[in-house]
Amino acid sequence: MARKKQPKYNVGDIVVITLYGTVGKVTNMKVLDGVYVYEVNNHDGFYVEQTLQHVTEQEMKKGDTEWIELNYNFTFGDLVQVTGYDKDVFRIVGFRTEVWRYKNDAWEDTIYELSRITDGEWLEADESDLTLLANAQTANAILKKMKQDKAGMNKLDLGKLKSINNSKKVSVKTNRQEIIDGLLDIYNDYHLLFDTFKDEEYKIVMDVVQNYLVKLTEKK
């Protein structure tokens, strides 16, 4: 008696779509012209068995690591302008790198977390959208001027700052202690602004920076 062919995968199985190198869950299956086909992640379209592979079948060595060298053009405390916000000045209060890996492609994106100087408004931006106005050391002097005059930023020659920084590359060191020092500078600057203007937006930035400091100091 002939035995009916059984499907290789079942609903709920975790599979790799070998065409793209992506991982998903089998959410439906059916038979078309005597061939089992599978729906993955509730997306339109079905895959034949030959285009799928159990995730456990992937030739991946447990514990394999990849060394990625990251170069940051900006760091904590820098003053920047953002594409589309040419009249505003922001300070970098955090950044993260998103690592993207596919079967035939790989890249990293660096996202910077920013706080607008005048009111503390939060913004995220890609590195390519940022223009350096002043490094962290210069920024401290600028914020002290702002503390004395809330409209002080409007009196700064932003064009001159931009020109100076475009004429030379700023070397950015991001070892752990320097990051902590930079965050402390940011916290103290915004503490002064909060004490002076009592604006809750400055307090929000202080809390965010404090969270970063806690995470860094907890690391051994």
C-alpha positions, -999 to 999 in steps of 0.1 A, spaced: 0 0 0 14 33 -10 22 57 18 11 93 14 40 118 15 41 137 47 49 175 48 85 183 59 74 213 80 44 219 103 26 251 114 47 266 141 81 254 129 109 280 127 125 280 93 150 298 73 140 312 39 171 303 20 164 327 -8 169 356 15 186 342 46 157 354 68 141 334 97 104 331 102 76 308 115 54 286 94 19 300 97 0 279 71 5 251 47 -15 236 17 -11 213 -12 -9 227 -47 -7 203 -76 4 176 -52 32 197 -37 33 210 -2 38 248 0 42 269 31 32 303 43 57 321 66 49 349 91 14 353 76 29 370 45 13 367 11 27 339 -10 39 304 -3 73 287 -4 80 252 -17 100 229 6 132 233 -14 134 270 -5 130 264 33 153 249 59 148 241 96 167 267 116 185 238 134 199 226 101 217 259 95 255 253 97 261 278 125 287 271 151 275 279 186 295 307 202 309 321 169 315 358 173 321 387 149 345 416 156 331 449 143 352 480 143 330 511 146 342 546 140 320 574 154 322 609 139 304 624 169 303 617 206 285 627 239 282 664 244 289 676 208 267 704 194 253 696 160 228 708 134 204 683 118 192 683 82 158 698 81 163 717 114 188 743 102 178 769 126 180 746 156 210 734 176 211 700 193 234 683 217 242 646 215 231 627 246 233 592 234 239 569 204 235 533 193 246 511 164 221 488 147 238 458 131 221 443 101 231 409 88 216 390 58 228 361 38 242 382 10 244 416 26 256 433 58 258 468 72 257 489 104 236 521 111 245 545 138 216 564 153 222 595 175 199 606 203 197 644 205 183 671 227 175 705 213 194 732 232 165 757 235 138 735 250 152 699 254 130 684 226 140 649 218 152 638 183 169 608 167 190 612 136 213 593 113 249 601 113 247 614 77 221 640 88 244 657 114 268 686 110 293 693 138 291 728 152 312 724 183 328 696 201 319 687 237 346 710 252 335 740 233 298 731 239 303 735 277 313 772 272 283 778 249 259 763 274 273 785 302 266 815 280 230 802 275 226 799 312 232 837 314 209 845 285 183 820 273 183 836 238 221 834 238 221 807 211 206 831 187 236 854 191 262 827 182 278 828 148 267 792 139 281 797 103 316 804 117 314 774 140 304 751 112 332 765 89 358 758 116 347 722 121 344 715 84 380 725 79 394 698 102 385 663 113 378 660 150 393 629 166 367 612 188 378 590 216 351 568 231 367 548 258 345 541 288 359 567 312 357 595 285 321 586 278 313 588 315 331 622 318 312 635 288 278 624 302 287 640 335 294 673 317 260 670 299 242 663 332 258 692 350 251 716 321 214 707 320 212 709 357 223 745 355 198 752 328 170 736 348 180 755 380 179 787 359 148 784 338 128 756 357 119 741 324 108 704 328 123 695 294 158 700 308 149 677 337 139 650 312 173 652 295 189 650 330 170 618 337 179 602 304 216 610 309 214 597 344 201 564 331 231 561 307 254 568 336 238 541 357 242 515 329 279 525 323 289 524 360 272 491 365 294 475 339 325 459 353 
